[in-house]
Amino acid sequence: MNLILYTAIMRHPYSTVKNWYNEFNRGRCSIQDESRAGRPKSVVVPEKINAVRELIKQDRHVTYREIEASLDISMTSINKILHEHLSVKKICSRWIPHNLTNAEKKARVDWCKEMLEKYIQGTSKAVYNIYTGDESWIYAYEPETKQQSTVWVFQDEAKPTKVVRGRSTSKQMIACFFGINGHVATVALEQRRTVNSEWYTTICLPEVIGEIRKKQKNRRIILHHDNASSHTSTQTKAFLTERKIELMGHPPILASGDCSPNLRCKNEVKRTQYEELSTLR
């Protein structure tokens, strides 16, 4: 007994050992912890699971912190309930600009296969000469990003879609161009309502080409833009031929702005409120 007492004293604070001594002096025989009130070891019980399910049904935008405050359960337990028991995930609404016909879908697939073969799955050095660009309206304030529109969806539910987004009336048309190494140029449409061939060939493209060929005057340029009328007009084609600009081609009903760099740029702009649209240039 003395050895046990000595070991206990050496491993535990004096106050703890003193408390044990007093408890055993009062007649306590068990060394097990007594039951006491408080939060159970696990709160992942049917009642809590159903409560979380109801919160999500009431508000598909509900956050972890709101669930924690409402049900008084930990983040770890919430995560376990959401993903292991309810099998829900938070996703963005999918915006569908066009419903493609089977022929248009096939044309897209064929074009993608052709490009993969032409540029050797992206390993060809020619990809360093590809530049993609598109025009887009940029609003002074766009209140809801895709991240802000995410909602919880159960495993057996269809993905939500979204059609209308609130925007400010103040806006600026800009054209953004990117290459494999990042942003190349942004050209604002000054005091014009829509893009036309005249602006595209006398202001926009000369500025972009000048930026690309700033260090190498005869640099090869493969331009990727969509099938907008200002891009496919006779004037634009003649300009590109004169400047020895190659065209990458384009499948039907696919804006080049839907490509990753331009899309990331637009999403970044949406998170900011601008007092002066001139700051976008």
C-alpha positions as CSV (number, residue, x, y, z in Angstrom):
1,M,0.0,0.0,0.0
2,N,2.9,2.3,0.8
3,L,4.4,1.7,-2.6
4,I,1.1,2.5,-4.3
5,L,0.7,5.7,-2.3
6,Y,4.3,6.7,-3.0
7,T,3.7,6.1,-6.8
8,A,0.5,8.1,-6.7
9,I,2.3,11.0,-4.9
10,M,5.1,11.0,-7.4
11,R,2.8,11.0,-10.5
12,H,0.1,13.4,-9.3
13,P,-0.1,16.9,-7.7
14,Y,-0.3,16.9,-3.9
15,S,-3.8,18.5,-4.0
16,T,-5.1,15.5,-6.0
17,V,-3.6,12.9,-3.7
18,K,-4.9,14.9,-0.7
19,N,-8.4,14.8,-2.2
20,W,-8.2,11.0,-2.7
21,Y,-7.0,10.5,0.9
22,N,-10.0,12.5,2.2
23,E,-12.5,10.6,0.0
24,F,-11.2,7.2,1.1
25,N,-11.2,8.4,4.8
26,R,-14.9,9.2,4.4
27,G,-15.5,5.6,3.4
28,R,-15.3,5.6,-0.4
29,C,-14.2,2.3,-1.8
30,S,-14.6,2.7,-5.6
31,I,-11.8,4.2,-7.7
32,Q,-14.2,4.8,-10.7
33,D,-15.5,8.2,-11.6
34,E,-19.0,9.0,-10.3
35,S,-21.7,9.9,-12.8
36,R,-22.3,13.6,-13.1
37,A,-24.4,16.0,-15.1
38,G,-23.0,17.5,-18.3
39,R,-22.6,17.0,-22.0
40,P,-22.5,13.3,-23.0
41,K,-19.5,11.9,-24.6
42,S,-21.2,11.8,-28.0
43,V,-24.0,14.0,-29.2
44,V,-24.4,12.2,-32.5
45,V,-27.7,10.8,-31.5
46,P,-31.0,10.4,-33.6
47,E,-32.5,13.5,-31.9
48,K,-29.6,15.8,-32.9
49,I,-29.4,14.3,-36.4
50,N,-33.1,15.0,-37.0
51,A,-32.7,18.5,-35.6
52,V,-29.8,19.3,-38.0
53,R,-31.9,17.9,-40.9
54,E,-34.8,20.2,-40.0
55,L,-32.5,23.2,-39.8
56,I,-31.2,22.5,-43.3
57,K,-34.7,22.1,-44.6
58,Q,-35.7,25.4,-43.1
59,D,-32.7,27.3,-44.4
60,R,-30.5,25.8,-47.1
61,H,-27.9,28.5,-46.5
62,V,-27.5,27.7,-42.8
63,T,-23.8,27.7,-41.6
64,Y,-21.8,25.5,-39.2
65,R,-21.8,28.3,-36.7
66,E,-25.5,28.8,-36.8
67,I,-26.1,25.1,-36.3
68,E,-23.6,25.1,-33.4
69,A,-25.4,28.1,-31.7
70,S,-28.9,26.6,-32.3
71,L,-28.2,23.0,-31.1
72,D,-25.2,23.5,-28.8
73,I,-23.1,20.8,-30.4
74,S,-19.4,21.0,-31.5
75,M,-18.1,21.6,-35.0
76,T,-16.7,18.0,-35.1
77,S,-20.1,16.5,-34.3
78,I,-21.8,18.8,-36.9
79,N,-19.4,17.7,-39.6
80,K,-20.0,14.0,-38.7
81,I,-23.8,14.4,-38.8
82,L,-23.8,16.3,-42.1
83,H,-21.4,14.1,-44.0
84,E,-21.7,10.6,-42.4
85,H,-25.4,10.5,-41.4
86,L,-27.2,13.0,-43.6
87,S,-24.8,12.7,-46.6
88,V,-25.3,16.3,-47.6
89,K,-22.8,18.6,-49.3
90,K,-22.8,22.4,-50.1
91,I,-22.8,23.2,-53.7
92,C,-23.3,26.3,-55.9
93,S,-26.3,26.8,-58.1
94,R,-25.5,25.9,-61.7
95,W,-26.2,28.6,-64.2
96,I,-27.2,27.3,-67.6
97,P,-26.8,29.9,-70.4
98,H,-27.9,27.7,-73.3
99,N,-29.6,24.3,-73.9
100,L,-27.4,22.7,-76.6
101,T,-28.8,20.3,-79.2
102,N,-27.1,16.9,-79.7
103,A,-25.4,18.2,-82.8
104,E,-24.0,21.2,-81.0
105,K,-22.8,19.0,-78.1
106,K,-21.1,16.7,-80.7
107,A,-19.4,19.7,-82.4
108,R,-18.0,20.8,-79.0
109,V,-16.6,17.3,-78.3
110,D,-15.1,17.0,-81.8
111,W,-13.5,20.5,-81.5
112,C,-12.0,19.6,-78.1
113,K,-10.6,16.3,-79.4
114,E,-9.1,18.2,-82.4
115,M,-7.4,20.7,-80.2
116,L,-6.0,18.0,-77.9
117,E,-4.6,16.2,-80.9
118,K,-3.3,19.4,-82.5
119,Y,-1.5,20.6,-79.3
120,I,-0.4,17.1,-78.2
121,Q,-2.5,17.0,-75.0
122,G,-1.1,20.5,-74.1
123,T,2.5,19.5,-74.2
124,S,3.2,21.3,-77.6
125,K,5.3,24.5,-77.3
126,A,2.6,26.2,-79.4
127,V,0.4,26.5,-76.3
128,Y,2.7,29.4,-75.3
129,N,1.4,31.3,-78.3
130,I,-2.3,30.9,-77.6
131,Y,-4.1,34.0,-76.2
132,T,-7.8,33.9,-75.3
133,G,-10.0,36.9,-74.8
134,D,-13.6,38.0,-74.4
135,E,-15.7,41.1,-73.7
136,S,-17.9,41.3,-70.6
137,W,-20.0,43.8,-68.7
138,I,-18.5,44.6,-65.3
139,Y,-20.8,46.0,-62.8
140,A,-19.9,48.6,-60.1
141,Y,-21.5,46.2,-57.5
142,E,-22.7,42.6,-57.9
143,P,-24.0,41.5,-54.5
144,E,-24.0,37.8,-54.7
145,T,-21.0,35.6,-55.7
146,K,-21.4,31.9,-56.4
147,Q,-19.9,31.1,-53.1
148,Q,-22.5,33.2,-51.3
149,S,-25.2,31.3,-53.1
150,T,-24.2,27.8,-52.0
151,V,-26.9,25.8,-50.3
152,W,-27.0,22.4,-48.6
153,V,-28.3,19.6,-50.8
154,F,-29.3,16.0,-49.7
155,Q,-28.0,13.0,-51.5
156,D,-31.3,12.3,-53.3
157,E,-32.1,15.9,-54.3
158,A,-31.5,17.6,-57.7
159,K,-28.9,20.3,-57.9
160,P,-30.4,23.8,-57.7
161,T,-30.2,26.3,-60.6
162,K,-30.2,30.1,-60.6
163,V,-31.4,32.4,-63.4
164,V,-31.5,36.0,-62.2
165,R,-28.8,37.9,-60.2
166,G,-29.2,41.4,-58.8
167,R,-26.7,43.9,-60.2
168,S,-26.2,47.6,-60.0
169,T,-27.1,49.8,-63.0
170,S,-23.6,51.3,-63.3
171,K,-21.5,49.1,-65.6
172,Q,-18.4,49.1,-67.9
173,M,-17.7,46.9,-70.9
174,I,-14.1,45.6,-70.9
175,A,-12.2,43.0,-72.9
176,C,-9.7,40.8,-71.1
177,F,-7.0,38.7,-72.7
178,F,-4.9,36.0,-71.1
179,G,-2.0,33.7,-72.2
180,I,-0.6,30.6,-70.5
181,N,1.5,32.8,-68.2
182,G,-1.5,34.9,-67.1
183,H,-3.1,38.2,-67.8
184,V,-1.9,40.1,-70.9
185,A,-4.2,43.1,-71.3
186,T,-7.5,44.7,-70.3
187,V,-9.1,47.1,-72.7
188,A,-12.1,49.3,-71.7
189,L,-14.8,50.2,-74.2
190,E,-14.9,54.0,-74.0
191,Q,-18.3,55.6,-74.3
192,R,-19.8,52.9,-76.5
193,R,-22.7,50.6,-75.7
194,T,-21.7,47.5,-77.7
195,V,-18.6,46.0,-79.2
196,N,-18.3,46.4,-83.0
197,S,-15.6,45.5,-85.6
198,E,-14.4,49.1,-85.8
199,W,-13.5,49.2,-82.1
200,Y,-12.2,45.6,-82.0
201,T,-9.7,46.2,-84.9
202,T,-8.7,49.8,-84.3
203,I,-8.5,49.9,-80.5
204,C,-8.8,46.6,-78.8
205,L,-6.7,44.2,-80.8
206,P,-3.8,46.6,-81.6
207,E,-3.4,47.3,-77.9
208,V,-3.4,43.5,-77.1
209,I,-1.0,42.6,-80.0
210,G,1.3,45.5,-79.0
211,E,1.5,44.2,-75.4
212,I,2.2,40.6,-76.6
213,R,4.9,41.7,-79.1
214,K,6.4,44.3,-76.9
215,K,9.6,42.3,-76.5
216,Q,9.5,40.2,-79.6
217,K,8.0,42.0,-82.7
218,N,7.5,38.8,-84.8
219,R,6.1,36.6,-82.0
220,R,3.6,34.1,-83.2
221,I,0.1,34.7,-81.9
222,I,-2.7,32.1,-82.0
223,L,-5.9,34.0,-81.0
224,H,-8.8,32.2,-79.4
225,H,-12.0,34.3,-79.3
226,D,-15.7,33.4,-79.7
227,N,-18.0,33.6,-82.7
228,A,-19.4,37.1,-81.9
229,S,-20.2,39.1,-85.0
230,S,-17.4,41.6,-84.2
231,H,-14.9,38.7,-84.2
232,T,-16.0,37.0,-87.4
233,S,-16.6,40.1,-89.6
234,T,-14.8,40.6,-92.8
235,Q,-13.0,43.6,-91.3
236,T,-11.7,41.6,-88.4
237,K,-10.6,38.7,-90.6
238,A,-8.7,41.1,-92.9
239,F,-7.0,42.7,-89.9
240,L,-5.9,39.4,-88.4
241,T,-4.5,38.2,-91.8
242,E,-2.6,41.5,-92.2
243,R,-1.1,41.2,-88.8
244,K,-0.3,37.4,-89.3
245,I,-2.5,36.4,-86.4
246,E,-3.7,32.7,-86.5
247,L,-7.1,31.7,-85.3
248,M,-7.6,28.7,-83.0
249,G,-11.1,28.1,-84.0
250,H,-14.2,27.9,-81.8
251,P,-17.0,25.5,-81.1
252,P,-20.7,26.7,-81.3
253,I,-22.2,28.6,-78.4
254,L,-19.3,28.8,-76.1
255,A,-18.0,32.1,-74.9
256,S,-14.2,32.2,-74.5
257,G,-14.9,34.2,-71.3
258,D,-16.2,30.9,-69.9
259,C,-12.6,29.7,-69.9
260,S,-10.8,29.5,-66.6
261,P,-8.7,32.8,-66.5
262,N,-11.5,35.1,-67.6
263,L,-14.0,33.4,-65.3
264,R,-11.6,33.8,-62.3
265,C,-11.1,37.4,-63.2
266,K,-14.8,38.1,-63.3
267,N,-15.4,36.3,-60.0
268,E,-12.7,38.4,-58.3
269,V,-14.3,41.6,-59.6
270,K,-17.7,40.6,-58.3
271,R,-16.4,40.5,-54.7
272,T,-15.5,44.2,-54.9
273,Q,-17.6,47.4,-54.8
274,Y,-16.3,50.1,-57.1
275,E,-17.0,53.8,-56.6
276,E,-15.4,54.5,-60.0
277,L,-15.4,52.0,-62.8
278,S,-12.3,53.6,-64.2
279,T,-10.4,51.7,-61.5
280,L,-11.1,48.4,-63.3
281,R,-8.8,49.3,-66.3
